[in-house]
């Protein structure tokens, strides 16, 4: 993929899957902006991206704070011009049965995942290239698979998918495409360290995947790049699972993987 000269903004882009996405775009020649709450993580991510020879900048902001996100978008556009690719991936997750989940715990995940996704998209809208911009929201199979211990994530990701579909309809006439990707179990990520903290739980997850392995962050990044490329110019409003077939097992795969 060649994104030379393109402007890419990755919310949550300082670690995990999202940093993998930011890094892939940097290697493809894009100018990359990342956003995260931690100034230290932002500084480290920008330095790593620049080591690839990319133009990169970072913003320390919480996706739950609209004005801070809007300022980051405006700064990026003032620096480089219209945003060609927007990736919204900030997220939080932990395992908690509904009857044990606090109201604040539920609200926290909704605020980071769902409200954060809206804030990122809404704040970016004025700066997206029209026509030509591509938006990818990072969702999860929990958006359509009821999952024990994940009622907060299920609610948040289902909302993200509806945001994706609705924005695809509303922004399509402006030439902006909006899609979601649902990663399955991806190695070396904080989410999987929380969901599979033991060797036994890791084995359960792998056995629930038809391809019998976890995915790599680079595989998610390549899927994001394809959705943002000219090869996918007629693709919008799509939720794309990139999960080794894991979600084909339905809720039973979730139950098996979580040992619920």
C-alpha positions as CSV (number, residue, x, y, z in Angstrom):
1,X,0.0,0.0,0.0
2,X,1.3,3.5,-0.9
3,X,-0.1,6.4,1.2
4,X,2.7,8.8,0.4
5,X,1.7,12.3,1.3
6,X,-1.6,11.3,2.9
7,X,-2.6,12.6,6.3
8,X,-3.6,9.9,8.8
9,X,-5.0,10.4,12.3
10,X,-5.1,7.5,14.7
11,X,-7.0,7.9,18.0
12,X,-5.6,5.6,20.6
13,X,-2.6,5.2,18.3
14,X,0.2,4.9,20.9
15,X,-0.1,1.2,21.8
16,X,-1.4,-2.2,20.8
17,X,-3.4,-2.6,17.6
18,X,-3.7,1.1,17.1
19,X,0.0,1.7,17.2
20,X,0.4,-1.1,14.7
21,X,-2.0,0.7,12.4
22,X,-0.2,4.0,12.8
23,X,3.2,2.3,12.2
24,X,1.9,0.6,9.0
25,X,0.8,3.9,7.6
26,X,4.1,5.6,8.5
27,X,5.9,2.8,6.7
28,X,3.6,3.4,3.7
29,X,4.7,7.0,3.5
30,X,1.9,8.8,5.3
31,X,2.1,11.7,7.7
32,X,0.7,10.3,10.9
33,X,-0.8,11.9,14.0
34,X,-1.6,9.9,17.1
35,X,-3.7,10.7,20.1
36,X,-3.6,9.2,23.6
37,X,-4.2,10.2,27.2
38,X,-0.6,9.6,28.3
39,X,2.0,12.3,27.3
40,X,4.8,9.7,27.8
41,X,3.1,7.2,25.4
42,X,2.5,9.9,22.9
43,X,6.1,11.0,23.0
44,X,7.4,7.4,22.6
45,X,5.0,6.6,19.7
46,X,5.9,9.8,17.8
47,X,9.6,9.0,18.2
48,X,9.1,5.4,17.0
49,X,7.2,6.6,14.0
50,X,9.8,9.1,13.1
51,X,12.5,6.4,13.2
52,X,10.7,5.0,10.1
53,X,11.4,8.3,8.4
54,X,7.8,9.4,8.7
55,X,6.5,12.9,9.5
56,X,4.6,12.3,12.8
57,X,3.0,14.3,15.6
58,X,1.1,13.5,18.7
59,X,-1.5,14.9,21.0
60,X,-2.1,14.1,24.7
61,X,-5.8,14.1,25.1
62,X,-8.7,12.0,26.5
63,X,-11.2,10.9,23.8
64,X,-13.9,11.5,26.4
65,X,-13.1,15.2,26.3
66,X,-14.5,16.6,23.1
67,X,-12.8,20.0,23.2
68,X,-9.4,18.4,23.6
69,X,-10.0,16.0,20.7
70,X,-11.3,18.9,18.6
71,X,-8.1,20.9,19.3
72,X,-6.0,17.9,18.3
73,X,-7.8,17.6,15.0
74,X,-7.5,21.3,14.3
75,X,-3.8,21.3,15.0
76,X,-3.2,18.3,12.7
77,X,-5.1,20.0,9.9
78,X,-3.3,23.3,10.4
79,X,0.0,21.4,10.2
80,X,-0.6,19.2,7.2
81,X,-4.0,20.0,5.6
82,X,-7.1,17.9,5.2
83,X,-7.2,14.5,7.0
84,X,-7.3,11.6,4.5
85,X,-7.6,8.7,6.9
86,X,-9.2,8.6,10.4
87,X,-8.9,5.6,12.6
88,X,-10.8,5.6,15.9
89,X,-9.6,2.8,18.2
90,X,-9.4,4.1,21.8
91,X,-10.9,1.4,24.0
92,X,-11.1,-0.1,27.5
93,X,-11.9,-3.7,28.5
94,X,-12.0,-6.0,31.5
95,X,-14.0,-9.1,32.4
96,X,-16.9,-8.6,34.9
97,X,-20.2,-10.4,35.1
98,X,-23.2,-8.0,34.9
99,X,-24.2,-8.6,38.5
100,X,-20.7,-7.7,39.7
101,X,-20.1,-4.8,37.3
102,X,-20.4,-1.4,38.9
103,X,-22.4,1.4,37.3
104,X,-19.2,3.4,37.1
105,X,-17.4,0.5,35.4
106,X,-20.1,0.2,32.7
107,X,-20.1,4.0,32.2
108,X,-16.3,4.1,31.9
109,X,-16.3,1.7,29.0
110,X,-19.2,3.3,27.3
111,X,-17.6,6.7,27.6
112,X,-14.2,5.6,26.3
113,X,-15.4,3.3,23.5
114,X,-18.7,4.7,22.3
115,X,-18.7,8.4,23.4
116,X,-15.0,8.5,22.4
117,X,-15.7,7.2,18.9
118,X,-18.4,9.8,18.4
119,X,-16.1,12.6,19.7
120,X,-13.3,11.5,17.4
121,X,-15.5,11.4,14.3
122,X,-17.5,14.5,15.1
123,X,-14.3,16.5,15.9
124,X,-12.6,15.3,12.7
125,X,-15.5,15.9,10.4
126,X,-14.7,19.5,9.6
127,X,-11.1,18.5,8.7
128,X,-11.8,15.4,6.6
129,X,-11.0,15.5,2.9
130,X,-14.3,15.8,1.0
131,X,-14.5,13.8,-1.2
132,X,-11.9,11.1,-0.6
133,X,-11.6,10.6,3.2
134,X,-11.8,7.1,4.7
135,X,-12.8,6.4,8.3
136,X,-12.3,3.1,10.1
137,X,-13.6,2.4,13.6
138,X,-12.1,-0.4,15.6
139,X,-15.0,-2.5,16.8
140,X,-15.1,-6.1,18.1
141,X,-17.0,-9.4,17.7
142,X,-18.8,-8.5,21.0
143,X,-20.8,-6.0,19.0
144,X,-23.0,-8.9,17.7
145,X,-22.0,-11.8,19.9
146,X,-23.4,-11.8,23.4
147,X,-20.5,-12.5,25.7
148,X,-20.4,-13.5,29.4
149,X,-18.4,-11.0,31.4
150,X,-18.5,-8.4,28.6
151,X,-21.9,-6.7,28.8
152,X,-20.2,-3.3,28.9
153,X,-18.1,-4.0,25.8
154,X,-21.0,-5.6,24.0
155,X,-23.1,-2.4,24.5
156,X,-20.3,-0.1,23.5
157,X,-19.2,-2.0,20.4
158,X,-22.7,-2.4,19.2
159,X,-23.1,1.3,19.4
160,X,-19.9,1.9,17.5
161,X,-21.2,-0.3,14.6
162,X,-24.4,1.7,14.4
163,X,-22.4,4.9,14.5
164,X,-20.4,3.5,11.6
165,X,-23.5,2.5,9.5
166,X,-25.3,5.7,10.2
167,X,-22.3,7.9,9.4
168,X,-21.7,5.9,6.2
169,X,-25.2,6.9,5.0
170,X,-24.9,10.5,6.0
171,X,-21.4,11.2,4.9
172,X,-21.4,9.0,1.8
173,X,-22.8,11.9,-0.4
174,X,-19.8,13.9,0.6
175,X,-17.5,11.2,-0.6
176,X,-16.5,10.0,2.9
177,X,-16.4,6.3,3.4
178,X,-16.9,4.9,7.0
179,X,-16.3,1.2,7.9
180,X,-15.6,-0.9,11.0
181,X,-13.1,-3.7,11.7
182,X,-13.7,-6.3,14.3
183,X,-10.4,-7.9,15.4
184,X,-10.4,-11.3,16.9
185,X,-7.8,-12.5,19.4
186,X,-4.6,-10.5,18.6
187,X,-1.3,-11.4,20.1
188,X,0.7,-9.0,22.3
189,X,-2.2,-6.6,23.1
190,X,-3.4,-5.4,26.5
191,X,-6.9,-6.6,25.7
192,X,-5.8,-10.2,25.3
193,X,-3.6,-10.0,28.4
194,X,-6.7,-9.2,30.3
195,X,-9.0,-11.7,28.6
196,X,-6.4,-14.5,28.6
197,X,-4.2,-14.0,31.6
198,X,-3.1,-17.7,32.0
199,X,-1.6,-20.4,29.7
200,X,-4.8,-22.4,30.0
201,X,-7.0,-19.4,28.9
202,X,-4.6,-18.7,26.0
203,X,-5.0,-22.3,24.9
204,X,-8.8,-22.0,25.1
205,X,-8.8,-18.9,22.9
206,X,-6.6,-20.6,20.3
207,X,-8.7,-23.7,20.2
208,X,-11.8,-21.5,19.6
209,X,-10.2,-20.0,16.4
210,X,-10.7,-22.2,13.3
211,X,-7.2,-21.1,12.1
212,X,-5.8,-22.3,15.5
213,X,-3.7,-19.2,16.1
214,X,-4.0,-15.7,17.3
215,X,-3.7,-12.9,14.8
216,X,-0.9,-10.3,14.5
217,X,-1.3,-6.6,14.8
218,X,0.1,-6.2,11.3
219,X,-2.8,-8.3,10.0
220,X,-5.2,-5.8,11.4
221,X,-3.2,-2.9,10.1
222,X,-3.2,-4.4,6.5
223,X,-7.0,-4.8,6.7
224,X,-7.4,-1.1,7.8
225,X,-5.1,0.0,5.0
226,X,-7.1,-1.9,2.4
227,X,-10.4,-0.3,3.6
228,X,-8.7,3.1,3.3
229,X,-7.2,2.4,-0.2
230,X,-8.6,3.0,-3.7
231,X,-9.0,-0.8,-3.9
232,X,-12.0,-0.4,-1.5
233,X,-13.4,2.8,-3.1
234,X,-16.9,1.3,-3.3
235,X,-16.9,-0.2,0.2
236,X,-18.7,1.7,3.0
237,X,-20.9,0.9,6.0
238,X,-19.2,-2.5,6.4
239,X,-18.2,-4.4,9.6
240,X,-15.3,-6.5,8.6
241,X,-14.3,-9.3,11.0
242,X,-10.5,-10.0,11.0
243,X,-10.5,-12.9,13.4
244,X,-9.3,-16.1,11.8
245,X,-12.9,-17.3,11.7
246,X,-13.3,-17.1,15.4
247,X,-16.7,-15.4,15.4
248,X,-18.1,-18.1,13.1
249,X,-18.5,-20.2,16.3
250,X,-21.0,-17.7,17.6
251,X,-21.5,-17.1,21.3
252,X,-20.3,-20.7,22.0
253,X,-16.8,-19.6,20.9
254,X,-16.9,-16.7,23.4
255,X,-18.0,-19.1,26.2
256,X,-15.3,-21.5,25.3
257,X,-12.6,-18.9,25.0
258,X,-13.5,-17.2,28.3
259,X,-14.1,-20.5,30.1
260,X,-17.5,-19.2,31.2
